[in-house]
Amino acid sequence: MAGGSASTLLMPTICRDHPSWFITSVTHDRLLVFRTDSLKQIVSAALDEARHSGCFAIFAYVIMPDHLHIITDGARKPSDTLRFLNGISSRRVIGYLKQGLYTTSLAKLRDAPKGRRHVYSLWDGHSQALPIYSERFLLQRAHYLHQNPVRAGLVELAEDYRWSSARCWKRWPREDEPLLPDLDKMVWRKPGYEPGEA
């Protein structure tokens, strides 16, 4: 079970001066890279590593076969947060594919070198970061990302999908949760907005 704290400080209340971020990263050519649980586990561990290395919080997440959504705090600029998230997850996934000699998968991720001698590209170069200025919008985005597996027909209930924070938001985490969100780091301005109480 991955630990759930990026720092010992609580985040400021969400507002225009201290937004959270809704981040979307899409795989190269929308390839279904994360079809297996082993690859989803590698990405979960990479996200945990990224938040600790970058000193930011992850409040909600979902890992889909061809993309991921994450809600983070505003501890860093979104471009820095993306550099940690996409960079570490790319190294871990591509390393796994190389070690396992998954040559067909690697060939699909082959990309023209972009000046840094990278041969493979896990992520599309157009990740998005949408600012979240209110608690209500944060809750809407968390609900949206938790419902992704339901809309995709992967599960009937959001909390049944192993690779998301939906169970934690309902205060029903499993003992072997792949990635614990930093819910204890959130400061809520309005009572009743906390996960599990709404």
N, C-alpha and C positions, 0 to 999 in steps of 0.2 A: 504494500500500500504506500503510495507516494505521500510525503508530508505535505501539509497545507499551510505553509507560512512563507511569505516572501521577505518579510521584514518584521520587526517588532513594533513598528509604528502603525497606528490606525490611519486609514486614508482620510483626507478631508471629506466633508459632506459634498456630494455631487452637485455641482453648479457650473455656471459659465466660466468661472475662474479656475475650476478644478474638474474638468470633464473626465469621465471614464471613456473607454474606446471599445467599439464593436469592430473587431477585426475579422476579415474574411481572406483566407488564402486558398487559391484554387490550384490543383495540380497541373503540371505541364500538359497542354493539349487535352485537359479534362480526363486524363487517363485514370482508370479505377485502381490506383496504386494501393489503396488501403482496404482491399477486399478481405484480407485475412486478419484474424485476431492477432497473429504474431506481429504484423506490421503496425496495427493499431496500438499494440502494447509498446512498440518501439517509439512511436510518435508520442504516446502519453508520457513515457519516461523522458523524451526529449523536451517536451513542453515543461515538465517539472524542472529539468536541468536549466532550461532557458530562463524561467522565472527566478530561480536562485542566482544564476550567473548575472542576470540583468537587474536584479533587485526590484522586480515589479510583481504585482499580484494578478492572479487569474481568478475571476469571480464566477465565470460560467464558461463552458466549452462543449463542443460536440465535434467528433471526428467522423466524417462521412467518407464513403469510398473514394470520392474525388475532390474533396475540399474540407476545410475546417472553419469553424466560427469560434471566436474567443472574445470574452469581455474582460478587459484589463482595467487597472487603475490608470491614473494619469501621472505616475511616478516618472515616466520617461516620455520623450516625444514619440509619437506613433512610429516614425521611421526607425528609431532605435529599437523599440520593442519588436517590430517586424524583423529587424536584422537578427536579433537573438532568436526569435521563434523560428523563422524560416531557415536561418543559417544552421542552427544546431539540429533541427529536424532533418534538413537535407543531408548533413554529414552522417547522421545516424542511419537514416534509411538507405542512402546510397552505399554506405559502408556495409550494411547488412546484405544488400543485394550483391555486392562484389564478393564478400566472404562466402556467400552461398552459391556463387557462380550462376546467378540468375541472369544469364547473358541476354535472353530475349527481353526481359523487363528493362535491363540497362540500355539496350539498343533503342527502346521506345523513349527513354529519357535523354538520349544523346542530343546534344545541342551544340550549335556553333560556339566556339570559345568566345568569351566576352571580355578579354583583356586580363582576366585573373586566372587563366589556364584551367577553367572549369570545363570539363568534358560533358558532364551530365547536369541536367536541370530538373529538380523535383517540382519546383513551383513555377507557375506562370508569373511573369514579371509585373503583374498588375494587381497586387494585393490591395485590399481596400481597408481604410480605417475611418469609421464614422464616429464623430464625437457624440457622447451621451451627456446631456446637460441636466437631466432631471432623473429622479428616482423612478417616476412613472415610465419614462422611456427606457430606463435600464430594465425594468420588469418586463416591458413589452419585448425588448430584444432578447432577454433571457428565455421568455416563453417561445419566441420565434425559433431560436436555435435549438431549444429542447424538443420542439415539435418536428424538426427536420426529418428524423428517422421515421416518424409516423407518416408524414406527407410522402415520404419515399417508399412506403409500404414495407419497411424493414421490421417494424414492430407495431403492435396495436396501441400500446401505452408508452409514453415517453420514458417513464422510469424503467421499462423493460430493456431499453437499449443500453448495453454495458458501457459504451464509449462516449458518455456525456455526463454532465453534472446534475442531471434531472433528479436523481435519487437524493443527492445531497441537498438540493434546494427544497425537497419535501421532508428533509431531516430523516431519511431512510437509507443512509449509506450502507453499503455492503462492507464486510470485513476486508475483502480483497479489492476495494475500490481502486481502479487504475490511476486516478488522479483526483486528489481532494482539492476542491476550490477553496480559496481564501475567504470564505464567508465571514469568518470571525474578524476580518480586517475592515469590513464595511461599517460605515457610520451612517445611520438612517436618521434623516431629519423628521420624518413623519412616522408616528407609531403605527404598527400594523403592516409596514412595508417589508418587514424581514421575511426572508425565505421560510417557508413552512408555516407562516402565520397568516398569509394573505388569503 
